């Protein structure tokens, strides 16, 4: 009888050990799968970080290029204003039209940096004879022609 009880216990212990071994193997496989997923996630994260670094570098370069272009546009606008002041165009209607565009796009072109005296002269060119400082320029009806002609300041 003791032998039967011992055999039954040994059989139960063997089954429990086999079950524990199967569970341990399953846990090892799960851990290996988790490690593999973690490695893949780490690699994906590194790729995303590299892409963000490249994008950030491209954005910095684009910002610098935009600054250079803005400076070039500003210089060109100053040159145009100088041509208006020197009356190098020879065509009063064209001169007035250009002055109106400069007035309408003053802030965008960076013309706020012009001295007030020079800016007033450009604004005067943009106005037709007899218009007040508050009157919008008349033209082809475009939104830029309808902008106020007085300098902000």
C-alpha positions in Angstrom: 0.0 0.0 0.0 2.8 2.4 0.8 4.2 1.5 -2.5 1.0 2.4 -4.4 0.8 5.7 -2.6 4.4 6.4 -3.3 4.0 5.5 -7.0 0.9 7.6 -7.3 2.8 10.5 -5.7 5.8 10.0 -8.0 3.5 9.9 -11.0 1.8 13.1 -9.9 5.1 14.7 -9.3 6.4 13.6 -12.7 3.3 15.0 -14.3 3.7 18.3 -12.4 7.4 18.4 -13.4 6.5 17.7 -17.0 3.8 20.4 -16.9 6.3 22.9 -15.3 8.9 22.0 -17.9 6.3 22.7 -20.7 5.3 26.0 -19.1 9.0 27.0 -18.7 9.7 26.2 -22.4 6.6 28.2 -23.4 7.8 31.1 -21.2 11.2 30.9 -22.8 9.6 31.0 -26.3 7.4 33.9 -25.2 10.5 35.7 -23.8 12.4 35.1 -27.0 9.4 36.5 -29.0 9.2 39.5 -26.8 13.0 40.1 -27.1 12.7 39.8 -30.9 9.8 42.3 -30.9 11.8 44.6 -28.6 14.7 44.5 -31.0 12.4 45.3 -34.0 10.8 48.1 -32.1 14.2 49.5 -31.2 15.4 49.3 -34.8 12.1 51.0 -35.9 12.6 53.7 -33.3 16.2 54.3 -34.4 15.0 54.6 -38.1 12.3 57.1 -37.1 14.8 59.1 -35.0 17.3 59.1 -38.0 14.5 60.2 -40.3 13.5 63.0 -37.9 17.2 64.1 -37.6 17.4 64.2 -41.4 14.2 66.1 -41.6 15.3 68.6 -39.0 18.5 69.2 -40.9 16.6 69.7 -44.1 14.2 72.1 -42.4 17.2 74.1 -40.9 18.7 74.3 -44.4 15.4 75.3 -45.9 14.9 78.0 -43.3 18.4 79.4 -44.1 17.6 79.3 -47.8 14.3 81.1 -47.1 16.2 83.8 -45.1 18.5 84.3 -48.0 15.7 84.5 -50.5 13.8 86.9 -48.2 16.9 89.1 -48.0 17.2 89.0 -51.8 13.6 89.9 -52.2 14.0 92.8 -49.7 17.0 94.1 -51.6 15.1 93.9 -54.9 12.2 95.7 -53.3 14.5 98.4 -52.1 16.0 98.6 -55.6 12.5 99.0 -57.1 11.7 101.8 -54.5 15.0 103.5 -55.5 14.1 103.3 -59.2 10.7 104.9 -58.3 12.4 107.7 -56.4 15.0 108.3 -59.1 12.2 108.2 -61.7 14.2 105.8 -63.9 11.1 104.2 -65.3 10.0 107.1 -67.4 6.4 105.9 -67.4 4.3 107.6 -64.7 1.4 105.1 -65.0 3.8 102.1 -64.6 5.6 103.9 -61.8 2.4 104.4 -59.9 1.3 100.8 -60.5 4.7 99.5 -59.1 4.4 101.9 -56.1 0.9 100.6 -55.4 2.2 97.0 -55.4 5.0 98.0 -53.0 2.5 99.8 -50.7 0.2 96.8 -50.8 3.0 94.3 -50.0 5.0 96.6 -47.7 5.3 94.2 -44.7 5.8 91.1 -46.8 8.7 92.7 -48.7 10.3 94.1 -45.6 9.9 97.7 -46.8 9.0 98.7 -43.2 12.8 99.1 -42.8 12.8 102.0 -45.3 13.2 105.4 -43.6 9.8 107.1 -43.1 10.6 110.0 -45.4 11.4 107.6 -48.3 8.4 105.5 -47.6 6.1 108.5 -47.6 7.5 109.4 -51.1 6.7 105.9 -52.4 3.2 106.1 -50.9 2.8 109.5 -52.6 3.8 108.0 -55.9 1.2 105.3 -55.4 -1.6 107.8 -54.9 -3.3 109.5 -57.8 -3.4 113.3 -57.9 -5.9 114.7 -55.4 -6.3 111.5 -53.3 -6.0 111.8 -49.6 -3.6 109.7 -47.5 -6.5 107.5 -46.4 -7.8 106.7 -49.8 -7.1 103.3 -51.4 -5.5 103.2 -54.8 -7.7 102.7 -57.7 -6.7 100.0 -60.2 -7.9 96.8 -61.7 -9.9 95.9 -58.5 -7.4 93.4 -57.3 -7.1 93.1 -53.5 -3.6 94.5 -53.7 -4.9 97.7 -55.4 -7.5 98.1 -52.7 -5.0 98.1 -49.8 -4.6 101.4 -47.8 -1.8 103.6 -49.1 -0.8 105.2 -45.9 2.5 103.9 -44.4 2.1 102.1 -41.1 4.2 103.8 -38.5 
